[in-house]
Amino acid sequence: SVASSINNKREVVGAFRIEGARHAFLYRSNRFDDLGQIDNFTRLGKPGNFVAGGSINDNSRIVTRLTIPDGNQRTAFWHAGDPAFFGVLDDGRICYGLAINNHDHIVGQVFDTNSYSRPFLWKDGEFVDLGSLGGKRASATEINDNGTVIGWALPTNAALREAHAFVWSEKDGIRDLGGLGGKTSRAYGLNNAGQIVGYSGTDSGGYAAFLYEDGQMTTLRDLLVGTRWKLITASAINNRGQIIASAIPPGGGQSRAVLLNPAELGRYVEATRPPLASTKLPDVGTVIPFNLSSFSRLDDGSFRLGFSGLVGAQYMIEVSTTLNTWERIGFAKRENGEFVFTDQNASRSKLCFYRAVLVLPPAGIIAR
């Protein structure tokens, strides 16, 4: 089995394989329900890539693709135990719903009689063709509560392995997100802040997970601190900025599903921890002095520094040899009343500059 979507009620949908066929499932309240047969395809799907299990919103409504009694496949809109099938247009085109938002707006892929496809939006009973990038195949993969849609599409005369990630909005229409140097990219995850994740080919011939925000695509690996995992693709991002990705361990081997937290990306998205009653918090905008309390060169050549800071906060340590460019090297730990950090690679230069950046304030302070 493989899970494809979870809502804020802890209800999960996905796909499982039984007797040579894929079925959709709903898991909630420790109960596993078979929603029906998807198809006879035996492969469940890979983490970070398309999974046929469908999508569930906070209204407990599910959109997936199921096989109907005559053997054909249709989009199934499932609610309160009953599926409603739709997806055949008057001109013979067939729609496959792939994602749903909390307004019950559905996006997916619509096929014509020539097996060409385009992304669609089903909104309040209205079918909207989202356009294309000029090629013969395209699909929407996710929609947020603001009506923004993401997916992939082929440029003109492009092969299927040369798809490009796109974003669509009612205001701007469909836009190509480009890539990281390779021939292909696909977008799979989207949150209400408009952050997009997915994967892209690289100029070295491999694949890398990306984060797209503020008009720029960035390799996720470049944002991470304290890890050498190779991030291949990212499949989802929530409104807290947490990202689900597929990665290969530092020593190599099979890919694994990993969770990336905002602090690991050197940023702070949303306060989620309870206030610390014993800590008096400064007002927003207050300048907090940096007080270096200790520093020493250790026997193995590494360099250790200690400093004071806010209880419950998280500090990123950055290093530079020029004061012009800075490299993130890890998080400080709180020990015996102070924050400490040991730079294991301090021998990189005889002269290093360090700075501590507040990336996760205590609850009650909002950092942007």
PEJOMO-V179479 format. One record per residue. N is the residue number from 1. BURIAL is + if it has 24 or more other C-alpha atoms within 12 Angstrom, else -. Layout:
# PEJOMO-V179479
n->N burial->BURIAL
n->N burial->BURIAL
This chain:
# PEJOMO-V179479
n->1 burial->+
n->2 burial->+
n->3 burial->+
n->4 burial->+
n->5 burial->+
n->6 burial->+
n->7 burial->+
n->8 burial->-
n->9 burial->-
n->10 burial->-
n->11 burial->+
n->12 burial->+
n->13 burial->+
n->14 burial->+
n->15 burial->+
n->16 burial->+
n->17 burial->+
n->18 burial->-
n->19 burial->-
n->20 burial->-
n->21 burial->-
n->22 burial->+
n->23 burial->+
n->24 burial->+
n->25 burial->+
n->26 burial->+
n->27 burial->+
n->28 burial->-
n->29 burial->-
n->30 burial->-
n->31 burial->-
n->32 burial->-
n->33 burial->-
n->34 burial->+
n->35 burial->+
n->36 burial->+
n->37 burial->+
n->38 burial->+
n->39 burial->+
n->40 burial->-
n->41 burial->-
n->42 burial->-
n->43 burial->-
n->44 burial->+
n->45 burial->-
n->46 burial->+
n->47 burial->+
n->48 burial->+
n->49 burial->+
n->50 burial->+
n->51 burial->+
n->52 burial->+
n->53 burial->+
n->54 burial->+
n->55 burial->+
n->56 burial->+
n->57 burial->+
n->58 burial->-
n->59 burial->-
n->60 burial->+
n->61 burial->+
n->62 burial->+
n->63 burial->+
n->64 burial->+
n->65 burial->+
n->66 burial->+
n->67 burial->+
n->68 burial->-
n->69 burial->-
n->70 burial->-
n->71 burial->-
n->72 burial->-
n->73 burial->+
n->74 burial->+
n->75 burial->+
n->76 burial->+
n->77 burial->+
n->78 burial->+
n->79 burial->-
n->80 burial->-
n->81 burial->-
n->82 burial->-
n->83 burial->+
n->84 burial->-
n->85 burial->+
n->86 burial->+
n->87 burial->+
n->88 burial->-
n->89 burial->-
n->90 burial->-
n->91 burial->-
n->92 burial->-
n->93 burial->+
n->94 burial->+
n->95 burial->+
n->96 burial->+
n->97 burial->+
n->98 burial->+
n->99 burial->+
n->100 burial->+
n->101 burial->+
n->102 burial->+
n->103 burial->-
n->104 burial->+
n->105 burial->+
n->106 burial->+
n->107 burial->+
n->108 burial->+
n->109 burial->+
n->110 burial->+
n->111 burial->+
n->112 burial->-
n->113 burial->-
n->114 burial->-
n->115 burial->-
n->116 burial->-
n->117 burial->+
n->118 burial->+
n->119 burial->+
n->120 burial->+
n->121 burial->+
n->122 burial->+
n->123 burial->-
n->124 burial->-
n->125 burial->-
n->126 burial->-
n->127 burial->+
n->128 burial->+
n->129 burial->+
n->130 burial->+
n->131 burial->+
n->132 burial->+
n->133 burial->+
n->134 burial->-
n->135 burial->+
n->136 burial->+
n->137 burial->+
n->138 burial->+
n->139 burial->+
n->140 burial->+
n->141 burial->+
n->142 burial->+
n->143 burial->+
n->144 burial->+
n->145 burial->+
n->146 burial->-
n->147 burial->+
n->148 burial->+
n->149 burial->+
n->150 burial->+
n->151 burial->+
n->152 burial->+
n->153 burial->+
n->154 burial->+
n->155 burial->+
n->156 burial->-
n->157 burial->-
n->158 burial->-
n->159 burial->-
n->160 burial->-
n->161 burial->-
n->162 burial->+
n->163 burial->+
n->164 burial->+
n->165 burial->+
n->166 burial->+
n->167 burial->+
n->168 burial->+
n->169 burial->+
n->170 burial->-
n->171 burial->-
n->172 burial->-
n->173 burial->-
n->174 burial->+
n->175 burial->+
n->176 burial->+
n->177 burial->+
n->178 burial->+
n->179 burial->+
n->180 burial->+
n->181 burial->-
n->182 burial->-
n->183 burial->+
n->184 burial->+
n->185 burial->+
n->186 burial->+
n->187 burial->+
n->188 burial->+
n->189 burial->+
n->190 burial->+
n->191 burial->+
n->192 burial->-
n->193 burial->-
n->194 burial->+
n->195 burial->+
n->196 burial->+
n->197 burial->+
n->198 burial->+
n->199 burial->+
n->200 burial->+
n->201 burial->+
n->202 burial->-
n->203 burial->-
n->204 burial->-
n->205 burial->-
n->206 burial->-
n->207 burial->+
n->208 burial->+
n->209 burial->+
n->210 burial->+
n->211 burial->+
n->212 burial->+
n->213 burial->-
n->214 burial->-
n->215 burial->-
n->216 burial->-
n->217 burial->+
n->218 burial->+
n->219 burial->+
n->220 burial->+
n->221 burial->+
n->222 burial->+
n->223 burial->+
n->224 burial->+
n->225 burial->+
n->226 burial->+
n->227 burial->+
n->228 burial->-
n->229 burial->+
n->230 burial->+
n->231 burial->+
n->232 burial->+
n->233 burial->+
n->234 burial->+
n->235 burial->+
n->236 burial->+
n->237 burial->+
n->238 burial->+
n->239 burial->+
n->240 burial->-
n->241 burial->+
n->242 burial->+
n->243 burial->+
n->244 burial->+
n->245 burial->+
n->246 burial->+
n->247 burial->+
n->248 burial->+
n->249 burial->-
n->250 burial->-
n->251 burial->-
n->252 burial->-
n->253 burial->-
n->254 burial->-
n->255 burial->-
n->256 burial->-
n->257 burial->+
n->258 burial->+
n->259 burial->+
n->260 burial->+
n->261 burial->+
n->262 burial->+
n->263 burial->+
n->264 burial->+
n->265 burial->+
n->266 burial->+
n->267 burial->+
n->268 burial->+
n->269 burial->+
n->270 burial->+
n->271 burial->+
n->272 burial->-
n->273 burial->-
n->274 burial->-
n->275 burial->-
n->276 burial->-
n->277 burial->-
n->278 burial->-
n->279 burial->-
n->280 burial->-
n->281 burial->+
n->282 burial->-
n->283 burial->-
n->284 burial->-
n->285 burial->-
n->286 burial->-
n->287 burial->-
n->288 burial->-
n->289 burial->-
n->290 burial->-
n->291 burial->-
n->292 burial->-
n->293 burial->-
n->294 burial->-
n->295 burial->-
n->296 burial->-
n->297 burial->-
n->298 burial->-
n->299 burial->-
n->300 burial->-
n->301 burial->-
n->302 burial->-
n->303 burial->+
n->304 burial->+
n->305 burial->+
n->306 burial->+
n->307 burial->+
n->308 burial->+
n->309 burial->+
n->310 burial->+
n->311 burial->+
n->312 burial->+
n->313 burial->+
n->314 burial->+
n->315 burial->+
n->316 burial->+
n->317 burial->+
n->318 burial->+
n->319 burial->+
n->320 burial->-
n->321 burial->-
n->322 burial->-
n->323 burial->-
n->324 burial->-
n->325 burial->-
n->326 burial->-
n->327 burial->+
n->328 burial->+
n->329 burial->+
n->330 burial->+
n->331 burial->+
n->332 burial->+
n->333 burial->+
n->334 burial->-
n->335 burial->-
n->336 burial->-
n->337 burial->-
n->338 burial->+
n->339 burial->+
n->340 burial->+
n->341 burial->+
n->342 burial->+
n->343 burial->+
n->344 burial->-
n->345 burial->-
n->346 burial->+
n->347 burial->-
n->348 burial->-
n->349 burial->-
n->350 burial->-
n->351 burial->-
n->352 burial->-
n->353 burial->-
n->354 burial->+
n->355 burial->+
n->356 burial->+
n->357 burial->+
n->358 burial->+
n->359 burial->+
n->360 burial->+
n->361 burial->+
n->362 burial->+
n->363 burial->+
n->364 burial->-
n->365 burial->+
n->366 burial->-
n->367 burial->-
n->368 burial->-
